[in-house]
Amino acid sequence: MSRTTEMILGILGGLIGFGGAFMALFMGAVDEAVSGSTELNGLGTSAFLFSALAIVGSIVVKFKAKLGGWLMLISGVAILISISLFGVVPALFLIPAGLMGVIRKPKAQNIAA
């Protein structure tokens, strides 16, 4: 079964997640310079790692749909928790793609002999 939709949504979500992670890292650097807090840097780093996991999941979904779907679903929720406002758009791509990978069933093939 072709899982092109899940793969494209996963790659888009991962790439946009990288953008959100870089924005969070930038804001974390500004926050560290102003107040000395490094909390946002850790959250940006975790979002960066989960974005990479989302891209891996979008590649895996072509071969093992359930595993790739779970990777994208976990990544979407984790990015949303890590960098809340910057993670909304990647989560809107990753969570439906993950659900499609987990729930969608292959079409039955009718073989007429």
Buried (B, 14 or more C-beta within 10 A) or exposed (E): EEBEBBBEBBBBBBBBBBEBBBBBBEBBBEBBEEEEEEEBBEBBBBBBBBBBBBBBBBBBBBEBBEBBBBBBBBBBBBBBBBBEEBBEBBBBBBBBBBBBBBEBEEEEEEEEE
